[in-house]
Structures are given as structure tokens and as C-alpha cells.
Amino acid sequence: MQQSNSTLIYSAYLSACLSACLPACLLIKSLVTLSLLLLTSLSSLANDTAGENASIPEAATTDSTNATSVLERTALPPQQIHMSSLAAALDPSEVVWLNDVQEEQNQKEQSEENTKALSEQDDERFISLYRPALQPAQMAVILMPDSIHKLAQKGLMRQLYTELPMTGWSTLHIGLPEVSNATEIFEAEESTEDKNETVAASRIATSIQFLLDKGIRSTALVAENYSAQRAITASITQADATSGLVLWRVEKAQLPLSQLQALAKSQITVLDIVNHDIGKSEKAERIRKFHLAGFAQNYRLITSPQGEAGIKHTERRVRDWLETRFKKF
């Protein structure tokens, strides 16, 4: 009887312990189940992300290729950027883009291949300023500064461009590439056929043709120190379209005798403008050099005072030279 009571007591104790542990067991089971669900979700998310990342390189490559293609079609050469910036500071009614391929195409829609070809040819276009006279003479004046930025700067070139059309001489102020060896002394045997000189020669020829297409029969070129070589070459190679040449403060080193001899054979008339403070011996030597080259009646040397008053004075002298040496009509 005593043993039965002990068994009953132990059974009751065991039941009580199980009842107490049951909630804890259920809680652990729930936590384990939740952990398994969380791990499953994370694994699925990782797989999805890996799939998406696998397609990113291809998309990125495509976008990069498209961006490069757009840049190849739209990027402008540095010279074109400079000229576009310069055009913004000039009178838009007088700005003329010569060799403008898109303008020549009348802005027609182009295929992708043609657009790329036009982009390559666009580097050939160049800025100029054109001011026609109200009653234009048969000869026009082409102004050739030795730096493209001088199109917007005050000086003799700008003064001539503004004033000559008032008396019947149309003017074309053209932008030429920088002289690559401007700091070097030219020698007779030295070659100047680099890329910039080839581009410059092409632009001068285009400018002359632009005026001829407008009914002009001949031109006079106005050049300063480092553009003198270009003007002399153009006067020789296009003698039938150039009648006059103005040299504005050109150093004697820029005037090799061999080129002056070739220039004299073209029968061109030269106005040589030097600083007012030139010495007597230097002035005599300069005149002698042109005479040795073959110039006699077709050469004239004048001096130019310094300052703004000197610019205006020289402009009047150039105008008088045009009036007396060439027929207007």
C-alpha cells in the first residue's frame, strides 16, 4: 500500500514537470521553424540578386557603347570650340561660316553614316566676318590676322573691316589657324607645309572663291607679321584672283628674297606699312630688298604712327592706296 502511494506521487510529479516544460518546448519548436523560413527566404533573395547582377555587365557595356557612339558623332575639335565661342561675341548678322557642310546640305536629314561623315568634315568649316559695301567695287579686301582671336580685337584689321565698306570696298575678315612656328625665323629653304599651313591655304582659297561667287572680280589681301607668308603664297598661287597685298608691320625675317621674287612675277601691287620709328638705313635696306626682288612701280612703303590715332591714320592711307591704284568699277 505504501509502494502504490509512492508510485502515484512520482507519476503526479512527472506529469507536473511535463506540463511545466511543454510551453518551453513549443516555443523552441516555433523558433526553429521561423529560422528555417528566414533562411529559405534569404537563399531565394540571393539567387534573384545574382541573376540580376549577371545581366548588368551586358547592359553597362551597351550603354557605354552607345555613349561612346554619341560622343564620336557630336564631339567638336578644339578649333571648332574656340570659333564657336568667338562667334558668340561677334555680330551674328556678319558672321559667316565658310565650308559649312551642314549649311550646304540645307540641313537635310542624314543617315547615321552620313552624319558621321559630316562630323569629320565639320572640322574644315571656319568662321569669318563679311561686310559688303552698299555699292561694292569690283575688288574686295580679305583681312588675314595672324591669330583667330583678333577678329574681335581692336586694331588696323578691325578698323579696315569696319570703314572700307563705307567707301565701296567690301571686306571679308577670315579666321585662320594659329601659326605653328610663329616664334621661329623663316629661311628661304625652310618648309612650312605642316597641317596648319595646309588648312590655312585651303581657307584662303575658299574665301577668295566666296567673293568671286558674289560677283567680285579680284581681291586685295591684308596680312600682318605671321600671316605674311600665307598671304604671299596665296598671291603667287592665285595671281589671277589677287591684285593687291598690304603688309602690316611685317618683320624682314618673314620676307625671304626668293618668295619676293616669285611674288614680283605675279605683277601684284604691294603696300608695305612699317613702324614710324624705323631707322633710315633699315628703311633703305627694305626698299632695296623689294627692288632686288623685281618690284619697281608696284611697291610702296609708308610708316604708321603708334596708338589709336595711328591706326585711324593708317586706315586712311590704305583707303587712299586702294582708290589710286585700283579701279572701283
C-alpha positions in Angstrom: 0.0 0.0 0.0 2.9 2.3 0.8 4.6 1.5 -2.5 1.5 2.3 -4.5 1.3 5.6 -2.9 4.9 6.3 -3.8 4.2 5.4 -7.4 1.2 7.7 -7.6 3.2 10.5 -6.0 6.1 10.0 -8.7 3.5 9.9 -11.5 1.9 13.1 -10.3 5.3 14.7 -10.1 6.3 13.6 -13.6 3.1 14.9 -15.1 3.6 18.3 -13.4 7.1 18.5 -14.8 6.0 17.7 -18.3 3.2 20.2 -18.0 5.7 22.8 -17.0 8.2 22.0 -19.8 5.6 21.8 -22.6 5.3 25.6 -23.3 9.1 25.9 -23.5 9.3 23.1 -26.0 6.6 24.6 -28.1 8.5 27.9 -28.1 11.7 26.3 -29.2 9.9 24.5 -32.0 8.4 27.7 -33.2 11.8 29.5 -33.2 13.3 26.6 -35.1 10.6 26.8 -37.7 10.8 30.6 -38.1 14.6 30.3 -38.5 14.2 27.8 -41.3 11.7 30.0 -43.1 14.0 33.0 -42.8 17.0 31.0 -44.2 14.9 29.9 -47.1 13.8 33.5 -47.9 17.4 34.8 -47.8 18.6 32.0 -50.1 15.9 32.8 -52.6 16.7 36.5 -52.5 20.4 35.8 -53.0 19.6 33.8 -56.1 17.4 36.5 -57.6 20.1 39.2 -56.9 22.8 37.0 -58.6 20.6 36.7 -61.6 20.1 40.4 -61.9 23.8 41.1 -61.4 24.6 38.7 -64.2 22.8 40.9 -66.7 24.4 44.2 -65.5 27.7 43.9 -67.4 25.9 43.4 -70.7 23.6 46.4 -70.1 26.5 48.5 -68.9 28.5 47.6 -71.9 25.6 48.5 -74.2 25.1 51.9 -72.5 28.9 52.6 -72.7 29.0 51.7 -76.3 26.0 54.0 -77.1 27.6 56.8 -75.1 30.8 56.5 -77.0 29.0 56.4 -80.3 27.1 59.6 -79.4 30.4 61.3 -78.4 32.1 60.2 -81.6 29.3 61.9 -83.6 28.9 65.0 -81.6 32.3 66.0 -80.1 33.8 69.1 -81.7 37.5 69.6 -82.4 39.2 72.2 -80.2 39.4 74.7 -83.0 35.7 74.5 -83.6 35.0 75.1 -79.9 37.2 78.2 -80.0 35.5 79.5 -83.1 32.0 78.8 -81.7 32.9 80.7 -78.5 34.2 83.6 -80.6 31.1 83.7 -82.7 29.0 84.3 -79.6 31.0 87.6 -79.0 30.6 88.8 -82.6 27.7 90.4 -84.5 25.6 87.4 -85.7 24.4 89.3 -88.8 28.0 89.5 -90.0 29.3 86.0 -89.0 29.7 83.7 -92.0 30.7 80.0 -91.6 32.6 79.1 -94.8 33.0 75.4 -95.7 29.9 74.7 -93.6 28.9 71.2 -94.8 25.6 71.2 -93.0 24.6 74.5 -94.4 25.5 73.3 -97.9 23.2 70.3 -97.3 20.4 72.7 -96.4 20.1 70.9 -93.1 18.5 67.8 -94.8 18.0 64.7 -92.6 21.0 62.4 -92.9 21.6 58.7 -92.2 23.8 57.7 -89.4 26.7 57.0 -91.8 26.3 60.4 -93.5 26.1 62.1 -90.1 29.4 60.6 -89.1 30.9 61.8 -92.4 29.6 65.3 -91.9 31.1 65.3 -88.4 34.5 64.5 -89.8 34.2 67.2 -92.5 32.9 69.7 -90.0 36.4 70.4 -88.9 37.0 72.1 -92.2 34.5 74.9 -91.6 35.8 78.2 -90.3 34.5 81.5 -89.0 34.7 84.7 -90.9 33.1 88.2 -90.8 31.6 89.6 -94.0 30.6 93.2 -94.5 29.5 94.0 -98.1 29.6 97.6 -99.4 26.4 99.3 -100.3 27.8 100.0 -103.7 30.5 97.3 -104.0 33.6 97.9 -106.1 34.9 95.2 -108.4 37.6 94.4 -105.9 37.1 93.3 -102.3 39.5 93.2 -99.3 40.4 90.0 -97.4 41.8 90.6 -93.9 44.1 87.9 -92.6 45.0 88.3 -88.9 47.8 86.0 -87.6 45.6 85.0 -84.7 41.9 84.0 -84.9 41.1 85.9 -81.7 42.0 89.2 -83.4 38.6 89.0 -85.3 37.2 90.5 -82.1 40.1 92.8 -81.1 40.6 96.4 -82.0 43.4 97.2 -84.4 44.1 98.0 -88.0 42.4 94.8 -89.3 39.2 95.7 -87.4 39.4 99.3 -88.5 39.7 98.4 -92.1 36.9 95.8 -91.8 34.5 98.5 -90.5 35.5 101.5 -92.5 36.3 100.3 -96.0 32.8 99.2 -96.9 31.7 102.8 -96.3 33.6 103.8 -99.4 32.7 100.9 -101.6 35.2 98.2 -100.7 33.6 95.0 -99.3 35.6 93.3 -96.6 36.0 89.7 -95.5 37.7 89.1 -92.2 38.7 85.4 -92.0 39.8 83.1 -89.2 43.0 81.2 -89.9 44.6 78.5 -87.7 47.5 79.6 -85.4 50.9 79.8 -87.0 52.7 76.8 -85.6 56.2 78.2 -85.9 55.4 81.8 -85.2 58.3 82.2 -82.9 60.8 80.9 -85.4 62.6 82.8 -88.2 61.7 81.7 -91.7 64.5 80.8 -94.0 64.2 80.5 -97.8 64.8 76.8 -97.7 62.5 76.1 -94.7 59.4 74.2 -95.4 56.1 75.4 -93.9 53.9 72.7 -95.3 52.6 71.4 -91.9 49.0 70.7 -91.2 48.1 74.3 -90.1 49.6 75.8 -93.3 47.7 73.3 -95.5 44.4 74.3 -93.7 45.3 78.0 -94.0 45.9 77.7 -97.7 42.6 75.9 -98.1 40.7 78.6 -96.1 42.2 81.4 -98.1 41.2 79.7 -101.4 37.7 79.2 -100.1 37.5 82.9 -99.0 38.6 84.1 -102.5 36.0 81.8 -104.1 33.3 83.0 -101.8 33.9 86.6 -103.0 34.1 85.6 -106.7 30.8 83.9 -106.3 29.3 87.2 -105.2 30.5 89.0 -108.4 33.8 90.3 -107.1 36.4 90.2 -109.9 39.6 90.5 -107.8 40.9 90.8 -104.2 43.4 92.6 -102.1 44.9 90.7 -99.2 45.9 92.4 -95.9 48.3 90.4 -93.8 50.3 91.1 -90.6 53.5 89.7 -89.3 53.0 85.9 -89.0 50.3 85.7 -91.7 52.5 87.4 -94.3 53.9 84.1 -95.5 50.4 82.8 -96.1 49.3 85.9 -98.0 52.4 85.9 -100.2 51.9 82.2 -101.1 48.2 82.8 -101.9 49.1 85.8 -104.0 51.5 83.7 -106.0 49.3 80.6 -106.4 46.2 82.6 -107.1 47.6 85.5 -109.1 44.6 85.7 -111.3 42.3 86.5 -108.3 44.6 88.8 -106.3 45.7 92.3 -107.4 46.9 93.9 -104.2 48.8 92.9 -101.0 49.1 95.0 -97.8 51.9 94.1 -95.4 51.2 95.4 -91.9 54.3 95.7 -89.7 55.9 92.6 -91.1 59.4 91.8 -89.9 62.1 91.4 -92.6 62.8 87.9 -91.5 59.3 87.0 -92.7 60.1 88.2 -96.2 62.7 85.8 -97.8 64.1 87.2 -101.1 63.1 84.0 -103.1 59.5 84.4 -102.2 59.5 88.1 -103.0 61.0 87.3 -106.4 58.2 84.9 -107.1 55.7 87.5 -105.8 57.0 90.1 -108.2 56.4 87.8 -111.2 52.7 87.8 -110.3 52.5 91.5 -111.1 50.9 92.2 -107.8 50.9 95.7 -106.2 52.3 95.8 -102.6 51.8 98.4 -99.9 54.4 97.9 -97.2 53.5 99.5 -93.8 56.2 99.7 -91.2 56.6 101.3 -87.7 57.2 105.1 -87.7 60.4 104.7 -85.7 62.2 102.6 -88.4 65.8 103.8 -88.9 66.9 105.4 -92.2 69.3 102.6 -93.0 66.8 99.8 -92.2 64.2 101.6 -94.3 66.6 101.9 -97.3 67.6 98.3 -97.0 64.0 97.2 -97.0 63.2 99.2 -100.1 66.4 97.8 -101.8 65.3 94.2 -101.0 62.0 94.7 -102.8 63.7 96.3 -105.8 66.2 93.4 -106.0 63.2 91.0 -106.0 61.8 92.8 -109.1 59.5 95.4 -107.7 59.7 98.8 -109.2 56.4 100.7 -109.7 54.3 98.1 -107.9 55.8 98.7 -104.4 55.2 101.5 -101.9 56.5 101.8 -98.3 54.7 104.0 -95.7 55.2 104.5 -92.0 52.5 104.1 -89.3 52.3 106.0 -86.0 51.7 104.3 -82.8 48.4 104.3 -80.8 44.7 104.5 -81.8 45.3 107.7 -83.8 48.0 105.9 -85.7 45.5 103.1 -86.6 43.0 105.6 -87.9 45.7 107.4 -89.9 46.9 104.2 -91.4 43.4 103.1 -92.4 43.0 106.3 -94.4 46.4 105.7 -96.1 45.3 102.2 -97.0 42.0 103.5 -98.4 43.8 106.2 -100.4 46.1 103.5 -101.8 43.1 101.4 -102.9 41.5 104.4 -104.5 44.6 105.4 -106.5 45.9 102.0 -107.5 42.8 100.1 -108.5 39.7 100.7 -110.4 36.5 100.6 -108.4 34.1 99.8 -111.3 
